[in-house]
Amino acid sequence: MMELVCPAGTPASLRAAVDAGAHSIYCGFADDTNARNFPGLNFSREELASGIAYAKSKGAKVLVAINTFPTAGNEDLWHRAVADAEKAGAHAVILADLGLIAHAAERHPGLRRHLSVQAAAANPDIINFYAETFDVKRVVLPRVLSVQEIAAINREIDVETEVFVFGGLCVMAEGRCSLSSFITGRSPNMNGVCSPASHVTYAEEDQELAAKLGGYTIHRAAKGTPAPYPTLCKGCFKVGSRTGYVFEDPASLDASELLPALSTAGVTALKIEGRQRSRAYVAQVVRNFRAAVEALEQGRPVPAGMLAQLTEGQSATAGAYNKIWR
Amino acid sequence: MTAPAFQTAADKAIPQIPAALALGLRLAPSLPAEHLLTHLARRILAKHSGLLSRLGPYRHCRFALSASDVPLSFCLDLSQNPLAITVHASPPEADARITGKLAALIGLVHGVWDGDALFFSRDLTVEGDTSAALALRNAIDDAELDLGAEVAALTGPLAGPTARLISLAETLTGVPFTRSGAVR
């Protein structure tokens, strides 16, 4: 059966994911070391240890995301995070920074290493480099590849691949995107926050909901239309005489119908995005995807239909997996 | 063969508070209500110390929670020590304000609905400090509170009958007043 890797932003969400049938749960510490450094989220050292004990008692594994890029002179925060994840009994750490991966390989050789999507490793050469140099066991692929490209990569590498199948969709070169930094001075790469809530405001203007980031209006939603979260990449802009989404529509990823194709392409694990979402969301999505991977394993049709109410913009896309523009 | 559809959040529509109940809540004397809610909130905070630490830098904020279908607003004032809750006919000054149907606000506490999903569908609105609102949402989500059980416990020897009364209210209104109601 393909492994279901599920998000947990809080201990309650971790337990909800485990109870709903997650094979693995990924989470992070409450500091700059993980790419979901949101207010009120994440784990203390004690909470991580308790969460891992709970997951293990139910046969699930915990992966710790330490996937931001350390700042010069402050490496100790990231080094301690790796050491503490190992001490707490994590199954693996999910890393993005080359220097931190080298550190983990050298100082914590017994701790399994996964390559974060933040490393944007999207071809066999770079994946084989990480595998051969740092003994990385699994690569989380960026959300820019088609199923055919994933299959082609899997034929040329010896490590496991993990792909996103549901949740927020980032189409930028992950770990390289500077849009959030450009407008707020803070980024997922360095601070663990894309379009941080501290820079987000909403205002009713002319009977529309104006969503602002860093003081700039990124989107206006008319009454009765879905509310957006103001990220620059999903903003609605005027270009010449046209108004529209210049970079990307505010839709979420839903690749549930592609699970058979992803399995055939050699994918090991399916990742659900959403550490910032509630335990209700986690339980609902995990339960549905667990039923889907079990159906696939038993040769039954994967349940159709979607969790549209839960998605950003309340619409979903298969993203690049089905891309037809090449 | 058609496979069964995935479950959706829309399976649980957000109920409107019945007009009679809304009127009753509006007409209820605010002083005893504030006393009861403050006592309840302090009791919850004493039992769930993690709530404050999860709020981090927002642990001294004032949060306004506005029930649009009553309509009434509650101000959770953490700038006071110990905290206090006040009831208002119109939204009070606060660092962050969350507005939605009363059932949505209570359902969020009990894990019935996902806050982001309610926000995307505009069943919830957020004003003021978005960060503070997010921190509160995440802290409460992690605490796995049961407001109905807490209210019942407040009544001491009458806890059993009170719990049954709350359960009946849940059945009649569809509002998830308890965590068990959330999964019913």
Interface residues (C-beta under 8 A of the other chain):
Chain A: G9 T10 P11 A12 S13 A16 F38 P39 G40 L41 P196 A197 S198 V200 T201 Y202 A203 L209 A221 G224 T225 P226 A227 P228 S256 Q276 R277 S278 R279 A280 Y281 A283 Q284 R287 N288 A292 A295 R300 P301 V302 P303 A304 G305 M306 L307 A308 Q309 L310 T311 E312 G313 Q314
Chain B: M1 T2 A3 P4 A5 F6 Q7 T8 A9 A10 R54 L55 G56 P57 Y58 L108 G111 V112 W113 D114 G115 D116 A117 F119 F120 S121 R122 T125 V126 E127 D129 T130 S131 A132 A133 L134 A135 L136 R137 N138 A139 D141 D142 A143 E144
